[in-house]
Amino acid sequence: MLQNIFTPKVATAGEALIDLISNSDGRLQPCLGGAVYNLTRALARQGVETLYLNPLSKDRFGRQLAAGLLDDGVHLAAPDPVLQVTSLAVVGVDANGHPDYSFYREGVADRATSAAQLTAACAQAPELSLVCTGALALSPDDADTYLPWLASQRQAGRTVVIDANLRPSVMPNLELYRRHVLTALQFADVIKASDEDLECLDLPGTDATAHATHLLQHSRAHFLALTRGGEGATLITRHGQMFHARETAALDVVDTVGAGDCFLAGLVVAMLEQGTAADWGSSEVPQAQANVLLSNAIASASLCVMRRGCVPPTRSEVQARVASVTFDYA
């Protein structure tokens, strides 16, 4: 049961795992990770009262994952550890800082849940206004867990945010995976995707903007946030507006692990602070408000990529960066 003193505004559902990051000497460095886990910590570090819905293992890694969440102020909907082991991901980083993943996720703790359990946990949080999922939760193997839960959250009137964050290299049937991701995105009010995600989905169009526009037009989402790496990010609304922003100065990139997760956290935090409605983007929205969303999201991601592994920034760090760097808006 949730404590009365805790009133989560956001709930997250999806993977929590250990990233085994390959160092230059061949050794594997264990780091707390998983896209949804990173997002959860990033939200909490930026001051959002956040509820993590999935269970964690009683093994050493699971205890570390739980401690990481609790230290950042996250509330666990499933505080009692389970017997299943913790998920693992072996992460290699190429010369450009882009990660490549291999996952070990059979019989693991974060998948030891059900749609009924996720829905019941959310029902105990009356102040909950927004839910987030994506990444490995979009595997077709977990459809029975996440799709009914997403449907229940839309029915409850909560804003649904889904991060496509695709992992095609670990999906045995790529066409089935694409179809399932597109099905899951039908439950979203807000979609976040990278240019690489959209290319993987094999959507019509000659560039990322065309892919994103097609995806938005063929979904029920009100706006889509498209990340473009060093080129910044774009918001595309159902009303037909398009806003783009990037930091003008080059970044000293250490690696990009968790960059998209921190971007999404910055976006969600700005949405909450701006009081954007669930249907923001369905009618005309002000340029200044879109700029606030983009600058906070981009600054959050920039702080992440300048650190080894995913170390999400605090709200004060993001605000300081927004105030100190120059953004090019279009």
C-alpha positions in Angstrom: 0.0 0.0 0.0 1.2 3.5 -0.7 1.9 5.7 2.2 -0.5 8.6 2.6 2.3 11.1 2.8 3.5 10.1 -0.7 1.5 11.4 -3.6 3.2 10.3 -6.8 2.4 12.4 -9.9 4.2 10.0 -12.3 4.4 6.2 -12.5 6.9 4.3 -14.6 6.7 0.7 -15.8 9.4 -1.2 -17.6 12.9 -2.7 -17.2 15.4 -2.3 -14.4 18.7 -4.1 -15.1 22.4 -4.0 -14.8 24.4 -2.6 -17.7 27.7 -4.4 -18.0 29.6 -1.8 -19.8 32.7 -2.9 -21.8 35.8 -0.9 -20.9 38.8 -0.4 -23.2 40.7 -3.0 -21.3 38.0 -5.6 -21.9 36.6 -5.6 -18.4 32.9 -5.2 -17.8 31.8 -2.5 -15.4 28.4 -3.1 -13.8 26.2 0.0 -13.7 22.6 0.5 -12.7 20.5 0.8 -15.8 17.6 0.0 -18.1 15.8 2.7 -20.0 12.8 2.9 -17.7 14.9 2.6 -14.6 17.1 5.5 -15.8 14.0 7.5 -16.6 12.6 6.9 -13.1 15.7 8.0 -11.4 16.0 11.0 -13.7 12.4 12.1 -12.9 12.9 11.8 -9.2 16.3 13.7 -9.3 14.4 16.5 -11.0 11.9 16.7 -8.1 9.0 14.7 -9.5 7.4 12.3 -7.0 7.6 9.1 -8.9 6.3 5.6 -8.5 8.2 2.6 -10.0 5.7 -0.2 -10.7 7.9 -3.3 -11.5 9.3 -5.7 -8.9 13.0 -6.0 -8.2 15.1 -9.1 -7.3 16.3 -10.1 -3.9 19.8 -10.8 -5.4 22.7 -8.4 -4.9 22.0 -6.5 -8.2 18.3 -6.2 -7.3 19.2 -4.7 -3.9 21.5 -2.2 -5.6 18.8 -1.2 -8.1 16.3 -0.8 -5.2 18.8 1.3 -3.2 19.4 3.5 -6.2 15.7 4.3 -6.6 15.1 4.8 -2.9 18.2 7.0 -2.6 16.7 9.3 -5.3 13.3 9.4 -3.6 11.4 7.0 -5.8 8.6 5.0 -4.2 8.4 1.3 -5.0 5.0 -0.1 -5.8 6.4 -3.6 -5.2 8.7 -3.1 -2.2 9.1 -6.8 -1.4 11.9 -8.3 -3.5 11.1 -11.4 -5.7 13.1 -14.6 -6.2 13.7 -14.0 -9.9 17.2 -12.8 -10.9 18.0 -9.3 -12.1 18.1 -8.6 -15.9 21.5 -8.0 -17.5 22.6 -6.1 -20.5 26.1 -6.2 -22.0 26.8 -2.7 -23.4 29.5 -1.9 -25.9 30.2 1.7 -26.9 31.5 2.5 -30.4 33.9 5.2 -31.4 31.1 7.7 -31.7 29.8 7.0 -28.1 26.7 5.0 -29.3 25.8 2.0 -27.2 25.2 -1.5 -28.5 23.2 -3.9 -26.3 22.9 -7.7 -25.7 20.2 -8.6 -23.2 19.7 -11.5 -20.7 16.0 -11.3 -19.7 14.5 -14.8 -19.3 12.9 -15.5 -15.9 13.9 -12.1 -14.5 12.6 -9.9 -11.7 11.3 -6.8 -13.6 9.1 -9.0 -15.8 7.6 -10.8 -12.8 4.4 -8.7 -12.9 1.0 -8.5 -14.6 -1.3 -5.9 -16.1 -3.6 -6.4 -13.1 -0.8 -5.7 -10.6 0.4 -2.6 -12.5 -3.2 -1.3 -12.8 -3.9 -1.9 -9.1 -0.8 0.0 -8.0 -1.8 3.0 -10.1 -5.3 2.9 -8.6 -3.8 3.3 -5.2 -2.2 6.7 -6.3 -5.1 9.1 -6.6 -2.9 12.1 -7.5 -1.2 10.2 -10.4 -1.6 12.2 -13.6 1.0 10.7 -16.0 2.4 7.3 -16.7 5.6 6.4 -18.7 6.8 3.3 -20.4 8.7 2.1 -23.4 12.0 0.4 -24.5 12.0 -3.3 -23.6 8.4 -3.0 -22.3 7.5 -2.8 -26.0 8.6 -6.4 -26.7 5.8 -8.5 -28.1 6.6 -11.1 -25.4 5.2 -8.7 -22.8 2.1 -7.6 -24.7 -0.2 -9.2 -22.1 1.4 -7.2 -19.4 1.7 -3.7 -20.8 -1.1 -3.3 -23.4 -4.0 -3.9 -20.9 -2.3 -1.6 -18.4 -1.9 1.2 -21.0 -5.5 0.8 -21.9 -6.5 1.2 -18.3 -4.4 4.3 -17.8 -6.0 6.0 -20.8 -9.4 5.1 -19.5 -8.5 6.6 -16.1 -7.7 9.9 -17.9 -4.0 9.9 -17.2 -1.5 11.2 -19.7 0.3 8.3 -21.3 3.9 8.9 -22.4 5.7 6.1 -24.5 9.3 6.1 -25.4 9.8 4.0 -28.6 13.5 3.5 -27.8 13.8 0.4 -30.0 16.1 -2.6 -29.5 15.8 -4.3 -32.8 19.1 -6.3 -32.4 17.6 -8.4 -29.7 14.2 -9.1 -31.2 14.1 -12.4 -33.1 11.2 -11.3 -35.4 11.8 -7.8 -36.5 8.5 -7.5 -38.4 6.5 -8.7 -35.5 8.3 -6.3 -33.2 7.6 -3.3 -35.5 3.9 -4.2 -35.7 3.7 -4.5 -31.9 5.5 -1.2 -31.2 3.1 0.6 -33.6 0.2 -1.1 -31.7 1.5 0.0 -28.3 2.0 3.6 -29.5 -1.7 3.8 -30.2 -2.1 4.2 -26.5 0.2 7.2 -26.2 -0.8 10.8 -25.7 2.9 11.7 -26.1 5.5 9.8 -28.2 9.2 10.2 -27.8 11.4 8.6 -30.5 14.9 9.1 -32.0 15.6 9.4 -35.7 17.2 5.9 -35.4 14.0 4.5 -33.8 11.9 5.9 -36.7 14.2 4.5 -39.3 13.9 1.0 -37.7 10.1 1.2 -37.8 10.4 1.5 -41.6 7.9 4.3 -41.9 7.1 6.2 -45.2 9.1 9.3 -45.9 12.6 10.4 -47.0 13.8 11.8 -43.7 13.3 11.7 -39.9 10.8 14.6 -40.0 8.6 12.8 -42.5 8.8 9.5 -40.6 7.8 11.3 -37.4 5.0 13.2 -39.1 3.6 9.9 -40.5 3.8 8.2 -37.2 2.0 11.0 -35.4 -0.7 11.2 -38.1 -1.3 7.5 -37.8 -1.5 7.5 -34.0 -3.8 9.0 -31.3 -0.9 11.0 -29.8 -1.1 14.8 -29.4 2.5 15.5 -30.0 5.8 13.7 -30.8 9.3 14.5 -29.5 11.9 13.6 -32.0 15.5 13.4 -30.9 18.3 13.9 -33.4 21.5 13.4 -31.4 23.9 16.4 -31.8 21.4 18.1 -34.1 19.0 18.7 -31.2 15.3 17.8 -31.0 12.0 18.6 -32.7 8.4 18.7 -31.3 5.7 17.9 -33.9 2.1 18.6 -32.9 -1.1 17.0 -34.1 -2.3 20.6 -34.9 0.5 20.8 -37.4 3.1 22.9 -35.7 6.8 22.1 -35.6 9.4 23.4 -33.2 13.1 22.6 -33.2 15.9 23.5 -30.8 19.6 22.6 -30.3 22.4 23.8 -28.1 24.8 25.9 -30.3 28.0 24.9 -28.6 29.6 21.4 -29.2 29.4 18.9 -26.3 32.3 16.9 -24.8 30.5 13.6 -25.2 31.7 10.8 -22.9 29.0 8.3 -23.9 25.3 8.4 -24.8 24.1 5.8 -22.4 20.8 7.1 -20.9 20.7 10.3 -23.0 17.3 9.6 -24.3 16.0 8.7 -20.9 17.2 11.9 -19.4 15.8 13.9 -22.4 12.4 12.4 -21.7 12.7 13.1 -18.0 13.5 16.8 -18.8 10.5 16.9 -21.1 8.1 15.4 -18.6 9.3 17.7 -15.8 8.8 20.7 -18.1 5.3 19.5 -19.0 4.4 19.2 -15.4 5.8 22.6 -14.5 4.1 24.2 -17.4 0.8 22.5 -16.6 0.3 21.2 -20.2 -3.0 19.5 -20.7 -3.1 15.8 -21.8 -4.2 17.0 -25.3 -1.4 19.7 -25.6 -0.6 19.9 -29.3 -4.1 19.1 -30.6 -4.7 22.8 -30.9 -2.3 25.7 -31.5 0.3 26.0 -28.7 2.6 29.0 -28.0 6.2 28.9 -29.3 7.5 30.0 -26.0 6.0 27.0 -24.2 7.4 24.6 -26.8 10.8 26.2 -26.3 10.7 25.6 -22.6 9.9 21.9 -23.1 12.7 21.5 -25.7 15.4 23.4 -23.7 14.7 21.5 -20.5 14.8 18.1 -22.3 17.9 18.9 -24.3 19.8 20.3 -21.3 18.9 17.2 -19.3 20.3 15.0 -22.1 23.4 17.1 -22.5 24.4 16.8 -18.8 23.9 13.0 -19.1 26.2 12.5 -22.1 29.1 14.4 -20.5 29.2 11.7 -17.7 30.2 8.1 -17.8 27.1 5.8 -17.7 23.7 7.2 -17.0 24.0 9.7 -14.1 20.8 11.8 -14.3 21.1 15.5 -13.5 19.2 17.2 -10.7 16.6 19.9 -11.4 19.0 22.7 -10.3 21.7 21.4 -12.7 19.2 21.4 -15.6 18.0 24.8 -14.8 21.5 26.2 -14.5 22.4 24.7 -17.9 19.3 26.1 -19.6 20.3 29.5 -18.2 23.9 29.3 -19.1 24.0 27.9 -22.7 22.6 29.3 -25.9 19.9 27.5 -27.8 19.0 27.9 -31.5 15.3 27.7 -31.9 13.4 27.3 -35.1 
